[in-house]
Amino acid sequence: MISDKIIKAMNDQIRKEFYSSYLYLSMASYLHSKGFDGMGGWMRAQAMEEAIHAMKFFDHLIERGGDVELQPIEQPPAEWKSPLEAFRGALDHERMITGTINDLYKMASDENDYASRTMLQWFIDEQIEEETNAEKNVRMLEIAGESGQALLMIDKDLGVRMMPLVPSVKEV
Ligand code: FEO
């Protein structure tokens, strides 16, 4: 049995994950507009991954008999001062999301909801990777500074990221 409190918190998390997807898509659009197609592609892949995260909560609620209630998604910013500022924004956002996942895990623990806790463990592990990748990107861009050559090398490097495979409902 999943509690109303966890159902509500997971519905909020669905909105946050879709907002993440929107935010990264907006960053992708900004980066493409500045000619950084590799970085834009990286953000685009990240946007798809966030939609998959939202769907993991969506499926968990359905499997547990909780009602999914989709909420409006806020408009993300559209402009950043530089690629570095966009990637710093991504890092700040991931740190915020880690906090919301930890809060959810604590809620599931307090309620002895072991099924939610197991599902949330995947997200705790995932957030370590998300933050590590975001920190790495920020660090590379800080080192590159204003060097066009270094920025183009990073752009090429990030452009090799593959789009995530969208799992079917059964595989989630
Ligand atoms: Fe769904 Fe990047 O956290």
Backbone and ligand atoms as CSV (ligand in chain L), in Angstrom:
chain,resi,resn,atom,element,x,y,z
A,1,MET,N,N,0.853,-1.204,0.000
A,1,MET,CA,C,0.000,0.000,0.000
A,1,MET,C,C,0.885,1.250,0.000
A,2,ILE,N,N,0.651,2.116,-0.958
A,2,ILE,CA,C,1.433,3.355,-1.033
A,2,ILE,C,C,0.583,4.492,-0.442
A,3,SER,N,N,1.208,5.304,0.380
A,3,SER,CA,C,0.426,6.331,1.090
A,3,SER,C,C,0.111,7.539,0.199
A,4,ASP,N,N,-0.906,8.282,0.584
A,4,ASP,CA,C,-1.273,9.491,-0.166
A,4,ASP,C,C,-0.109,10.488,-0.174
A,5,LYS,N,N,0.618,10.519,0.961
A,5,LYS,CA,C,1.738,11.455,1.065
A,5,LYS,C,C,2.821,11.138,0.015
A,6,ILE,N,N,3.123,9.835,-0.133
A,6,ILE,CA,C,4.148,9.451,-1.114
A,6,ILE,C,C,3.609,9.628,-2.543
A,7,ILE,N,N,2.341,9.333,-2.734
A,7,ILE,CA,C,1.739,9.536,-4.071
A,7,ILE,C,C,1.895,11.011,-4.471
A,8,LYS,N,N,1.593,11.896,-3.529
A,8,LYS,CA,C,1.678,13.333,-3.832
A,8,LYS,C,C,3.134,13.732,-4.130
A,9,ALA,N,N,4.042,13.251,-3.275
A,9,ALA,CA,C,5.456,13.608,-3.462
A,9,ALA,C,C,5.993,13.047,-4.788
A,10,MET,N,N,5.536,11.863,-5.174
A,10,MET,CA,C,6.023,11.288,-6.444
A,10,MET,C,C,5.413,12.027,-7.636
A,11,ASN,N,N,4.170,12.478,-7.502
A,11,ASN,CA,C,3.591,13.297,-8.577
A,11,ASN,C,C,4.374,14.602,-8.726
A,12,ASP,N,N,4.781,15.181,-7.597
A,12,ASP,CA,C,5.610,16.394,-7.653
A,12,ASP,C,C,6.939,16.082,-8.349
A,13,GLN,N,N,7.483,14.904,-8.036
A,13,GLN,CA,C,8.778,14.523,-8.634
A,13,GLN,C,C,8.638,14.321,-10.147
A,14,ILE,N,N,7.499,13.805,-10.593
A,14,ILE,CA,C,7.272,13.656,-12.048
A,14,ILE,C,C,7.384,15.037,-12.704
A,15,ARG,N,N,6.754,16.031,-12.080
A,15,ARG,CA,C,6.845,17.401,-12.622
A,15,ARG,C,C,8.301,17.883,-12.636
A,16,LYS,N,N,9.026,17.620,-11.541
A,16,LYS,CA,C,10.421,18.093,-11.472
A,16,LYS,C,C,11.295,17.420,-12.541
A,17,GLU,N,N,11.066,16.132,-12.779
A,17,GLU,CA,C,11.866,15.426,-13.787
A,17,GLU,C,C,11.527,15.939,-15.192
A,18,PHE,N,N,10.216,16.191,-15.433
A,18,PHE,CA,C,9.866,16.750,-16.752
A,18,PHE,C,C,10.382,18.177,-16.870
A,19,TYR,N,N,10.396,18.910,-15.764
A,19,TYR,CA,C,10.980,20.263,-15.810
A,19,TYR,C,C,12.474,20.155,-16.153
A,20,SER,N,N,13.155,19.168,-15.562
A,20,SER,CA,C,14.578,18.947,-15.871
A,20,SER,C,C,14.740,18.739,-17.378
A,21,SER,N,N,13.845,17.931,-17.936
A,21,SER,CA,C,13.910,17.650,-19.373
A,21,SER,C,C,13.743,18.948,-20.165
A,22,TYR,N,N,12.787,19.764,-19.760
A,22,TYR,CA,C,12.525,21.052,-20.411
A,22,TYR,C,C,13.733,21.977,-20.285
A,23,LEU,N,N,14.310,22.011,-19.089
A,23,LEU,CA,C,15.457,22.877,-18.834
A,23,LEU,C,C,16.625,22.497,-19.743
A,24,TYR,N,N,16.913,21.183,-19.836
A,24,TYR,CA,C,18.041,20.746,-20.647
A,24,TYR,C,C,17.763,20.942,-22.139
A,25,LEU,N,N,16.495,20.820,-22.512
A,25,LEU,CA,C,16.141,21.079,-23.905
A,25,LEU,C,C,16.356,22.558,-24.230
A,26,SER,N,N,16.044,23.413,-23.272
A,26,SER,CA,C,16.248,24.842,-23.459
A,26,SER,C,C,17.752,25.149,-23.547
A,27,MET,N,N,18.542,24.464,-22.702
A,27,MET,CA,C,19.995,24.645,-22.775
A,27,MET,C,C,20.514,24.142,-24.123
A,28,ALA,N,N,19.931,23.040,-24.611
A,28,ALA,CA,C,20.335,22.499,-25.925
A,28,ALA,C,C,20.065,23.539,-27.005
A,29,SER,N,N,18.900,24.154,-26.938
A,29,SER,CA,C,18.535,25.147,-27.945
A,29,SER,C,C,19.512,26.332,-27.902
A,30,TYR,N,N,19.827,26.790,-26.686
A,30,TYR,CA,C,20.777,27.902,-26.524
A,30,TYR,C,C,22.140,27.526,-27.121
A,31,LEU,N,N,22.622,26.318,-26.785
A,31,LEU,CA,C,23.959,25.907,-27.244
A,31,LEU,C,C,24.000,25.747,-28.767
A,32,HIS,N,N,22.918,25.175,-29.330
A,32,HIS,CA,C,22.857,25.062,-30.798
A,32,HIS,C,C,22.897,26.460,-31.426
A,33,SER,N,N,22.172,27.410,-30.810
A,33,SER,CA,C,22.095,28.766,-31.386
A,33,SER,C,C,23.469,29.454,-31.372
A,34,LYS,N,N,24.341,29.016,-30.476
A,34,LYS,CA,C,25.692,29.603,-30.413
A,34,LYS,C,C,26.690,28.805,-31.250
A,35,GLY,N,N,26.211,27.776,-31.921
A,35,GLY,CA,C,27.088,26.995,-32.800
A,35,GLY,C,C,27.769,25.825,-32.121
A,36,PHE,N,N,27.406,25.557,-30.851
A,36,PHE,CA,C,28.015,24.415,-30.148
A,36,PHE,C,C,27.091,23.193,-30.269
A,37,ASP,N,N,27.129,22.573,-31.434
A,37,ASP,CA,C,26.192,21.474,-31.693
A,37,ASP,C,C,26.496,20.228,-30.866
A,38,GLY,N,N,27.772,20.031,-30.524
A,38,GLY,CA,C,28.123,18.867,-29.700
A,38,GLY,C,C,27.559,19.014,-28.293
A,39,MET,N,N,27.762,20.191,-27.695
A,39,MET,CA,C,27.228,20.440,-26.343
A,39,MET,C,C,25.697,20.409,-26.386
A,40,GLY,N,N,25.138,20.953,-27.468
A,40,GLY,CA,C,23.676,20.936,-27.630
A,40,GLY,C,C,23.161,19.497,-27.691
A,41,GLY,N,N,23.910,18.657,-28.402
A,41,GLY,CA,C,23.519,17.246,-28.506
A,41,GLY,C,C,23.587,16.548,-27.160
A,42,TRP,N,N,24.593,16.915,-26.370
A,42,TRP,CA,C,24.747,16.322,-25.026
A,42,TRP,C,C,23.525,16.692,-24.175
A,43,MET,N,N,23.148,17.967,-24.221
A,43,MET,CA,C,21.985,18.425,-23.452
A,43,MET,C,C,20.690,17.781,-23.946
A,44,ARG,N,N,20.610,17.584,-25.244
A,44,ARG,CA,C,19.434,16.952,-25.833
A,44,ARG,C,C,19.285,15.513,-25.316
A,45,ALA,N,N,20.414,14.795,-25.266
A,45,ALA,CA,C,20.388,13.420,-24.737
A,45,ALA,C,C,19.995,13.443,-23.251
A,46,GLN,N,N,20.509,14.444,-22.529
A,46,GLN,CA,C,20.180,14.568,-21.101
A,46,GLN,C,C,18.673,14.830,-20.923
A,47,ALA,N,N,18.122,15.635,-21.825
A,47,ALA,CA,C,16.681,15.934,-21.761
A,47,ALA,C,C,15.866,14.641,-21.914
A,48,MET,N,N,16.306,13.785,-22.832
A,48,MET,CA,C,15.589,12.514,-23.038
A,48,MET,C,C,15.699,11.629,-21.795
A,49,GLU,N,N,16.875,11.648,-21.181
A,49,GLU,CA,C,17.091,10.831,-19.983
A,49,GLU,C,C,16.164,11.285,-18.851
A,50,GLU,N,N,15.971,12.594,-18.746
A,50,GLU,CA,C,15.096,13.110,-17.685
A,50,GLU,C,C,13.641,12.675,-17.906
A,51,ALA,N,N,13.233,12.625,-19.169
A,51,ALA,CA,C,11.860,12.166,-19.445
A,51,ALA,C,C,11.718,10.695,-19.020
A,52,ILE,N,N,12.801,9.921,-19.201
A,52,ILE,CA,C,12.779,8.512,-18.763
A,52,ILE,C,C,12.678,8.456,-17.230
A,53,HIS,N,N,13.387,9.367,-16.546
A,53,HIS,CA,C,13.286,9.411,-15.073
A,53,HIS,C,C,11.839,9.674,-14.650
A,54,ALA,N,N,11.214,10.649,-15.317
A,54,ALA,CA,C,9.809,10.960,-14.975
A,54,ALA,C,C,8.938,9.723,-15.159
A,55,MET,N,N,9.207,8.975,-16.227
A,55,MET,CA,C,8.385,7.794,-16.516
A,55,MET,C,C,8.601,6.672,-15.499
A,56,LYS,N,N,9.767,6.648,-14.870
A,56,LYS,CA,C,10.000,5.641,-13.823
A,56,LYS,C,C,9.065,5.907,-12.641
A,57,PHE,N,N,8.892,7.176,-12.285
A,57,PHE,CA,C,7.948,7.507,-11.211
A,57,PHE,C,C,6.513,7.240,-11.661
A,58,PHE,N,N,6.226,7.604,-12.901
A,58,PHE,CA,C,4.899,7.379,-13.480
A,58,PHE,C,C,4.533,5.884,-13.377
A,59,ASP,N,N,5.463,5.033,-13.805
A,59,ASP,CA,C,5.188,3.588,-13.790
A,59,ASP,C,C,5.115,3.039,-12.370
A,60,HIS,N,N,5.939,3.564,-11.490
A,60,HIS,CA,C,5.904,3.091,-10.099
A,60,HIS,C,C,4.528,3.394,-9.499
A,61,LEU,N,N,4.020,4.588,-9.746
A,61,LEU,CA,C,2.697,4.932,-9.199
A,61,LEU,C,C,1.627,4.010,-9.774
A,62,ILE,N,N,1.675,3.774,-11.065
A,62,ILE,CA,C,0.664,2.906,-11.688
A,62,ILE,C,C,0.750,1.491,-11.101
A,63,GLU,N,N,1.972,0.977,-11.001
A,63,GLU,CA,C,2.143,-0.389,-10.481
A,63,GLU,C,C,1.658,-0.524,-9.036
A,64,ARG,N,N,1.760,0.561,-8.280
A,64,ARG,CA,C,1.393,0.519,-6.859
A,64,ARG,C,C,-0.050,0.955,-6.608
A,65,GLY,N,N,-0.788,1.233,-7.675
A,65,GLY,CA,C,-2.183,1.625,-7.515
A,65,GLY,C,C,-2.366,3.077,-7.089
A,66,GLY,N,N,-1.342,3.923,-7.322
A,66,GLY,CA,C,-1.439,5.355,-6.990
A,66,GLY,C,C,-1.850,6.156,-8.214
A,67,ASP,N,N,-2.675,7.179,-8.020
A,67,ASP,CA,C,-3.123,7.989,-9.160
A,67,ASP,C,C,-2.021,8.936,-9.625
A,68,VAL,N,N,-1.808,8.935,-10.936
A,68,VAL,CA,C,-0.882,9.910,-11.525
A,68,VAL,C,C,-1.661,11.195,-11.788
A,69,GLU,N,N,-1.106,12.300,-11.319
A,69,GLU,CA,C,-1.750,13.596,-11.548
A,69,GLU,C,C,-0.712,14.531,-12.168
A,70,LEU,N,N,-0.799,14.682,-13.479
A,70,LEU,CA,C,0.218,15.501,-14.157
A,70,LEU,C,C,-0.027,16.977,-13.891
A,71,GLN,N,N,1.059,17.668,-13.574
A,71,GLN,CA,C,0.965,19.083,-13.191
A,71,GLN,C,C,1.555,19.964,-14.296
A,72,PRO,N,N,1.216,21.256,-14.285
A,72,PRO,CA,C,1.821,22.159,-15.284
A,72,PRO,C,C,3.338,22.227,-15.104
A,73,ILE,N,N,4.037,22.349,-16.210
A,73,ILE,CA,C,5.506,22.443,-16.155
A,73,ILE,C,C,5.901,23.901,-16.414
A,74,GLU,N,N,6.673,24.417,-15.485
A,74,GLU,CA,C,7.123,25.812,-15.534
A,74,GLU,C,C,8.024,26.064,-16.767
A,75,GLN,N,N,8.003,27.300,-17.249
A,75,GLN,CA,C,8.853,27.657,-18.386
A,75,GLN,C,C,10.304,27.812,-17.916
A,76,PRO,N,N,11.247,27.132,-18.579
A,76,PRO,CA,C,12.651,27.259,-18.144
A,76,PRO,C,C,13.274,28.531,-18.714
A,77,PRO,N,N,14.439,28.968,-18.168
A,77,PRO,CA,C,15.147,30.090,-18.796
A,77,PRO,C,C,15.550,29.712,-20.221
A,78,ALA,N,N,15.803,30.727,-21.039
A,78,ALA,CA,C,16.160,30.448,-22.438
A,78,ALA,C,C,17.554,30.945,-22.802
A,79,GLU,N,N,18.137,31.741,-21.936
A,79,GLU,CA,C,19.433,32.370,-22.249
A,79,GLU,C,C,20.417,32.182,-21.101
A,80,TRP,N,N,21.656,31.985,-21.439
A,80,TRP,CA,C,22.741,31.947,-20.450
A,80,TRP,C,C,23.866,32.831,-20.971
A,81,LYS,N,N,24.755,33.235,-20.082
A,81,LYS,CA,C,25.826,34.144,-20.512
A,81,LYS,C,C,26.857,33.434,-21.377
A,82,SER,N,N,27.002,32.141,-21.153
A,82,SER,CA,C,28.038,31.377,-21.862
A,82,SER,C,C,27.716,29.890,-21.698
A,83,PRO,N,N,28.359,29.024,-22.483
A,83,PRO,CA,C,28.177,27.582,-22.254
A,83,PRO,C,C,28.510,27.210,-20.811
A,84,LEU,N,N,29.563,27.833,-20.252
A,84,LEU,CA,C,29.930,27.525,-18.863
A,84,LEU,C,C,28.765,27.835,-17.916
A,85,GLU,N,N,28.110,28.961,-18.110
A,85,GLU,CA,C,26.995,29.318,-17.226
A,85,GLU,C,C,25.838,28.330,-17.387
A,86,ALA,N,N,25.597,27.861,-18.591
A,86,ALA,CA,C,24.539,26.862,-18.815
A,86,ALA,C,C,24.879,25.567,-18.061
A,87,PHE,N,N,26.132,25.124,-18.183
A,87,PHE,CA,C,26.522,23.878,-17.515
A,87,PHE,C,C,26.582,24.047,-15.994
A,88,ARG,N,N,26.901,25.259,-15.536
A,88,ARG,CA,C,26.838,25.507,-14.085
A,88,ARG,C,C,25.386,25.416,-13.614
A,89,GLY,N,N,24.489,25.920,-14.450
A,89,GLY,CA,C,23.056,25.832,-14.130
A,89,GLY,C,C,22.616,24.372,-14.035
A,90,ALA,N,N,23.157,23.556,-14.928
A,90,ALA,CA,C,22.818,22.125,-14.917
A,90,ALA,C,C,23.314,21.473,-13.620
A,91,LEU,N,N,24.526,21.840,-13.200
A,91,LEU,CA,C,25.075,21.268,-11.964
A,91,LEU,C,C,24.222,21.684,-10.752
A,92,ASP,N,N,23.883,22.962,-10.673
A,92,ASP,CA,C,23.033,23.429,-9.556
A,92,ASP,C,C,21.710,22.686,-9.553
A,93,HIS,N,N,21.171,22.491,-10.756
A,93,HIS,CA,C,19.878,21.809,-10.853
A,93,HIS,C,C,19.990,20.359,-10.373
A,94,GLU,N,N,21.046,19.680,-10.772
A,94,GLU,CA,C,21.218,18.282,-10.343
A,94,GLU,C,C,21.372,18.173,-8.823
A,95,ARG,N,N,22.065,19.157,-8.233
A,95,ARG,CA,C,22.223,19.123,-6.763
A,95,ARG,C,C,20.855,19.290,-6.100
A,96,MET,N,N,20.022,20.143,-6.675
A,96,MET,CA,C,18.680,20.338,-6.125
A,96,MET,C,C,17.867,19.035,-6.245
A,97,ILE,N,N,17.981,18.387,-7.411
A,97,ILE,CA,C,17.229,17.134,-7.630
A,97,ILE,C,C,17.709,16.049,-6.662
A,98,THR,N,N,19.009,15.995,-6.411
A,98,THR,CA,C,19.526,15.016,-5.439
A,98,THR,C,C,18.832,15.215,-4.086
A,99,GLY,N,N,18.656,16.481,-3.699
A,99,GLY,CA,C,17.979,16.766,-2.434
A,99,GLY,C,C,16.550,16.244,-2.429
A,100,THR,N,N,15.855,16.410,-3.542
A,100,THR,CA,C,14.447,15.952,-3.575
A,100,THR,C,C,14.376,14.415,-3.550
A,101,ILE,N,N,15.343,13.760,-4.172
A,101,ILE,CA,C,15.370,12.284,-4.148
A,101,ILE,C,C,15.666,11.803,-2.717
A,102,ASN,N,N,16.608,12.466,-2.065
A,102,ASN,CA,C,16.927,12.085,-0.677
A,102,ASN,C,C,15.710,12.272,0.238
A,103,ASP,N,N,14.964,13.377,0.033
A,103,ASP,CA,C,13.762,13.616,0.836
A,103,ASP,C,C,12.731,12.498,0.609
A,104,LEU,N,N,12.593,12.109,-0.654
A,104,LEU,CA,C,11.638,11.035,-0.970
A,104,LEU,C,C,12.054,9.723,-0.308
A,105,TYR,N,N,13.350,9.447,-0.353
A,105,TYR,CA,C,13.863,8.206,0.242
A,105,TYR,C,C,13.596,8.196,1.749
A,106,LYS,N,N,13.798,9.350,2.372
A,106,LYS,CA,C,13.562,9.449,3.814
A,106,LYS,C,C,12.071,9.227,4.122
A,107,MET,N,N,11.233,9.817,3.288
A,107,MET,CA,C,9.787,9.659,3.474
A,107,MET,C,C,9.390,8.172,3.362
A,108,ALA,N,N,9.922,7.502,2.340
A,108,ALA,CA,C,9.617,6.078,2.142
A,108,ALA,C,C,10.146,5.256,3.319
A,109,SER,N,N,11.311,5.631,3.848
A,109,SER,CA,C,11.881,4.907,4.999
A,109,SER,C,C,11.013,5.120,6.229
A,110,ASP,N,N,10.617,6.362,6.473
A,110,ASP,CA,C,9.795,6.666,7.641
A,110,ASP,C,C,8.474,5.897,7.618
A,111,GLU,N,N,7.985,5.651,6.398
A,111,GLU,CA,C,6.692,4.970,6.276
A,111,GLU,C,C,6.830,3.461,6.079
A,112,ASN,N,N,8.048,2.965,6.163
A,112,ASN,CA,C,8.304,1.534,5.904
A,112,ASN,C,C,7.763,1.085,4.548
A,113,ASP,N,N,7.858,1.983,3.563
A,113,ASP,CA,C,7.438,1.647,2.196
A,113,ASP,C,C,8.687,1.110,1.472
A,114,TYR,N,N,8.930,-0.183,1.638
A,114,TYR,CA,C,10.168,-0.782,1.122
A,114,TYR,C,C,10.209,-0.806,-0.403
A,115,ALA,N,N,9.034,-0.975,-1.031
A,115,ALA,CA,C,8.999,-1.015,-2.504
A,115,ALA,C,C,9.448,0.339,-3.069
A,116,SER,N,N,8.959,1.426,-2.467
A,116,SER,CA,C,9.379,2.759,-2.941
A,116,SER,C,C,10.847,2.988,-2.639
A,117,ARG,N,N,11.273,2.501,-1.488
A,117,ARG,CA,C,12.666,2.696,-1.103
A,117,ARG,C,C,13.607,2.010,-2.095
A,118,THR,N,N,13.250,0.787,-2.496
A,118,THR,CA,C,14.073,0.048,-3.465
A,118,THR,C,C,14.123,0.795,-4.797
A,119,MET,N,N,12.978,1.278,-5.201
A,119,MET,CA,C,12.915,2.011,-6.469
A,119,MET,C,C,13.743,3.302,-6.385
A,120,LEU,N,N,13.677,3.959,-5.227
A,120,LEU,CA,C,14.404,5.218,-5.052
A,120,LEU,C,C,15.912,5.012,-4.940
A,121,GLN,N,N,16.310,3.805,-4.532
A,121,GLN,CA,C,17.746,3.514,-4.448
A,121,GLN,C,C,18.398,3.693,-5.828
A,122,TRP,N,N,17.655,3.288,-6.882
A,122,TRP,CA,C,18.167,3.459,-8.255
A,122,TRP,C,C,18.461,4.934,-8.513
A,123,PHE,N,N,17.569,5.798,-8.058
A,123,PHE,CA,C,17.745,7.236,-8.274
A,123,PHE,C,C,18.907,7.799,-7.455
A,124,ILE,N,N,19.098,7.252,-6.258
A,124,ILE,CA,C,20.223,7.734,-5.434
A,124,ILE,C,C,21.542,7.437,-6.160
A,125,ASP,N,N,21.656,6.216,-6.698
A,125,ASP,CA,C,22.857,5.855,-7.459
A,125,ASP,C,C,22.980,6.719,-8.712
A,126,GLU,N,N,21.861,6.910,-9.378
A,126,GLU,CA,C,21.850,7.697,-10.616
A,126,GLU,C,C,22.294,9.143,-10.363
A,127,GLN,N,N,21.866,9.705,-9.236
A,127,GLN,CA,C,22.224,11.102,-8.939
A,127,GLN,C,C,23.722,11.283,-8.714
A,128,ILE,N,N,24.377,10.228,-8.206
A,128,ILE,CA,C,25.839,10.321,-8.052
A,128,ILE,C,C,26.453,10.525,-9.437
A,129,GLU,N,N,25.973,9.722,-10.396
A,129,GLU,CA,C,26.486,9.816,-11.766
A,129,GLU,C,C,26.119,11.168,-12.390
A,130,GLU,N,N,24.896,11.607,-12.166
A,130,GLU,CA,C,24.443,12.877,-12.746
A,130,GLU,C,C,25.310,14.039,-12.249
A,131,GLU,N,N,25.564,14.057,-10.959
A,131,GLU,CA,C,26.372,15.158,-10.404
A,131,GLU,C,C,27.822,15.064,-10.870
A,132,THR,N,N,28.353,13.845,-10.920
A,132,THR,CA,C,29.743,13.674,-11.364
A,132,THR,C,C,29.916,14.174,-12.791
A,133,ASN,N,N,28.977,13.803,-13.676
A,133,ASN,CA,C,29.065,14.250,-15.072
A,133,ASN,C,C,28.959,15.767,-15.166
A,134,ALA,N,N,28.016,16.336,-14.391
A,134,ALA,CA,C,27.812,17.791,-14.441
A,134,ALA,C,C,29.062,18.516,-13.924
A,135,GLU,N,N,29.658,17.987,-12.860
A,135,GLU,CA,C,30.872,18.617,-12.308
A,135,GLU,C,C,32.022,18.543,-13.314
A,136,LYS,N,N,32.123,17.397,-13.980
A,136,LYS,CA,C,33.197,17.204,-14.957
A,136,LYS,C,C,33.060,18.216,-16.102
A,137,ASN,N,N,31.840,18.400,-16.574
A,137,ASN,CA,C,31.616,19.352,-17.669
A,137,ASN,C,C,31.967,20.776,-17.249
A,138,VAL,N,N,31.558,21.148,-16.031
A,138,VAL,CA,C,31.851,22.498,-15.534
A,138,VAL,C,C,33.364,22.688,-15.429
A,139,ARG,N,N,34.035,21.685,-14.912
A,139,ARG,CA,C,35.484,21.775,-14.730
A,139,ARG,C,C,36.200,21.958,-16.080
A,140,MET,N,N,35.768,21.172,-17.068
A,140,MET,CA,C,36.391,21.277,-18.403
A,140,MET,C,C,36.196,22.676,-18.971
A,141,LEU,N,N,34.977,23.208,-18.821
A,141,LEU,CA,C,34.681,24.535,-19.386
A,141,LEU,C,C,35.411,25.642,-18.617
A,142,GLU,N,N,35.608,25.434,-17.322
A,142,GLU,CA,C,36.374,26.427,-16.539
A,142,GLU,C,C,37.825,26.456,-17.016
A,143,ILE,N,N,38.363,25.279,-17.279
A,143,ILE,CA,C,39.745,25.205,-17.758
A,143,ILE,C,C,39.848,25.857,-19.143
A,144,ALA,N,N,38.849,25.595,-19.983
A,144,ALA,CA,C,38.878,26.141,-21.352
A,144,ALA,C,C,38.831,27.665,-21.346
A,145,GLY,N,N,38.097,28.236,-20.390
A,145,GLY,CA,C,37.987,29.701,-20.330
A,145,GLY,C,C,37.477,30.286,-21.624
A,146,GLU,N,N,38.191,31.271,-22.143
A,146,GLU,CA,C,37.759,31.971,-23.367
A,146,GLU,C,C,38.395,31.366,-24.631
A,147,SER,N,N,39.181,30.317,-24.463
A,147,SER,CA,C,39.882,29.747,-25.625
A,147,SER,C,C,38.903,29.056,-26.585
A,148,GLY,N,N,38.773,29.652,-27.773
A,148,GLY,CA,C,37.878,29.085,-28.783
A,148,GLY,C,C,38.283,27.669,-29.156
A,149,GLN,N,N,39.594,27.452,-29.237
A,149,GLN,CA,C,40.085,26.121,-29.630
A,149,GLN,C,C,39.691,25.067,-28.586
A,150,ALA,N,N,39.868,25.424,-27.304
A,150,ALA,CA,C,39.521,24.474,-26.241
A,150,ALA,C,C,37.999,24.237,-26.219
A,151,LEU,N,N,37.224,25.298,-26.442
A,151,LEU,CA,C,35.761,25.142,-26.439
A,151,LEU,C,C,35.318,24.216,-27.576
A,152,LEU,N,N,35.954,24.362,-28.721
A,152,LEU,CA,C,35.582,23.499,-29.852
A,152,LEU,C,C,35.974,22.046,-29.598
A,153,MET,N,N,37.073,21.854,-28.868
A,153,MET,CA,C,37.472,20.477,-28.525
A,153,MET,C,C,36.456,19.851,-27.565
A,154,ILE,N,N,36.008,20.633,-26.585
A,154,ILE,CA,C,34.999,20.134,-25.636
A,154,ILE,C,C,33.697,19.840,-26.377
A,155,ASP,N,N,33.370,20.739,-27.306
A,155,ASP,CA,C,32.142,20.549,-28.090
A,155,ASP,C,C,32.183,19.221,-28.843
A,156,LYS,N,N,33.335,18.928,-29.416
A,156,LYS,CA,C,33.505,17.678,-30.167
A,156,LYS,C,C,33.396,16.474,-29.217
A,157,ASP,N,N,34.035,16.628,-28.070
A,157,ASP,CA,C,34.060,15.564,-27.068
A,157,ASP,C,C,32.645,15.229,-26.558
A,158,LEU,N,N,31.887,16.270,-26.215
A,158,LEU,CA,C,30.549,16.035,-25.662
A,158,LEU,C,C,29.562,15.560,-26.740
A,159,GLY,N,N,29.896,15.883,-27.986
A,159,GLY,CA,C,29.004,15.520,-29.090
A,159,GLY,C,C,28.913,14.031,-29.353
A,160,VAL,N,N,29.805,13.242,-28.750
A,160,VAL,CA,C,29.765,11.795,-29.019
A,160,VAL,C,C,28.752,11.069,-28.122
A,161,ARG,N,N,28.140,11.798,-27.176
A,161,ARG,CA,C,27.169,11.140,-26.286
A,161,ARG,C,C,26.002,10.585,-27.101
A,162,MET,N,N,25.632,9.360,-26.768
A,162,MET,CA,C,24.531,8.704,-27.472
A,162,MET,C,C,23.208,9.065,-26.818
A,163,MET,N,N,22.164,9.044,-27.616
A,163,MET,CA,C,20.808,9.207,-27.078
A,163,MET,C,C,20.478,7.981,-26.225
A,164,PRO,N,N,19.817,8.167,-25.077
A,164,PRO,CA,C,19.468,6.986,-24.283
A,164,PRO,C,C,18.396,6.176,-24.993
A,165,LEU,N,N,18.408,4.877,-24.758
A,165,LEU,CA,C,17.360,4.028,-25.317
A,165,LEU,C,C,16.136,4.175,-24.444
A,166,VAL,N,N,14.995,4.418,-25.050
A,166,VAL,CA,C,13.769,4.573,-24.268
A,166,VAL,C,C,13.233,3.189,-23.931
A,167,PRO,N,N,13.209,2.829,-22.628
A,167,PRO,CA,C,12.740,1.482,-22.294
A,167,PRO,C,C,11.229,1.369,-22.448
A,168,SER,N,N,10.757,0.175,-22.719
A,168,SER,CA,C,9.300,-0.017,-22.759
A,168,SER,C,C,8.820,-0.077,-21.320
A,169,VAL,N,N,7.518,-0.002,-21.125
A,169,VAL,CA,C,6.959,0.015,-19.768
A,169,VAL,C,C,7.424,-1.206,-18.968
A,170,LYS,N,N,7.469,-2.388,-19.639
A,170,LYS,CA,C,7.826,-3.625,-18.935
A,170,LYS,C,C,9.275,-3.605,-18.445
A,171,GLU,N,N,10.149,-2.927,-19.227
A,171,GLU,CA,C,11.576,-2.940,-18.876
A,171,GLU,C,C,11.896,-1.956,-17.757
A,172,VAL,N,N,11.017,-0.987,-17.528
A,172,VAL,CA,C,11.322,0.064,-16.540
A,172,VAL,C,C,11.345,-0.525,-15.144
L,1,FEO,FE1,FE,16.497,13.114,-13.169
L,1,FEO,FE2,FE,19.159,14.543,-13.742
L,1,FEO,O1,O,17.962,13.919,-12.498
